[in-house]
Amino acid sequence: MDEQEIELRDYINVLVRRKKLIIGITLVAVLVSGILSYFVLPKVYEATTTFLVANPNIGTSAPASSFEQAVNPVTFMTNPSIATYSELIKRPSLKQS
């Protein structure tokens, strides 16, 4: 049985000979997809954000120093309202996880 070995150099030679065809097909595919996405597909923009709103009057009566806030930041955080938490729970992004 006569087996012929194909070397890596043979594959490289084929790619070098056909490089214009490979580059041409790639450019046509990029151009067609760019034109279709620009003219055919609808433009959809979406952004969402969530703010935790807290009552600024809750907390200490005297302003705390930066050192005190760094040592125990939980003490100086204000409590967001129950309405804010209930809105967060209703979010689809929270239900997915």
N, C-alpha and C positions, 0 to 999 in steps of 0.2 A: 504494500500500500504506500503510495507516494504522497506525503503530506507537504504542503507548501507553507512555509512560515511567512507571516505578514509582519513586517517590522514597523515600529513606530514612525520611522522616517517616511514610509509609504503613506501613512495617514496625514502626516504633516504636508507632504507634497500635494496631496489632493486638496487640503484646505488652502494652501497657497495658490494653487491653480484656480480654485473656485471662489477666491476672496471677493471678487467683484459681485458675484451672484449672492453671496452671503450678506454682504453689506447692503446690496440693493433690496433684498427681501426684508431685511431688518428696517431700513429706512421707510419702505412702503408701509410696513405694518405700523410703525410709529406714527407716520403721517395720517393714515386712515383712522387709527384709534383717536388721535388728537382731534381730527376734524369731526368725527362722530361725537366725541364727548363735548366739544364746544358748541356744535350746532343742533344736535339731536337731543341730548340728555337735558332734562330740566335742571335749573340751578337751585340747589337747596342749601340754605344756610341755617344752622341751628346752634344755639349756645344756651347753656343753663348755668345758674349759679345759686347758691344758697347762703344766706347770711344768718348767723345766730344773733338775734337781737336780745339784749339784756337791759334790765332796768338800771340806769346809771346811779340811782340813789341808794341801791342796796350795797352794803359793804361798810368799810370803815368811815368814820366821820372825818378823821384827819388824813391828808394825803400821805401815802406811805413812800418811804425812800426806795430807790432802785435796788438797794441791797436787800431790804426786807422782801420785796417782790421776787427777787431772784432766789432767796432762801426758801420761801414758801409761797409759790405762785398760786396755789389752789385757794388759799385764804383770801386773796385779793381778786379772784374772779367773781364776776357777778352771775346771778342765776338767770338763765334764759327762761322765758315764759313757757308754760305748758302748751300754749297754742303753737309756738315755734317747734317744739318737739313733735306735736301731732302732725304738723305739716311735713316734717322730715320723714316720719314713719310712712306717710302716704306716697312718698316718692318711689317711682318704679326702679330707680337705681339701687335703692336699699332692698327692695324685694328680690332682686336678682341675685344678690350675694348670699 
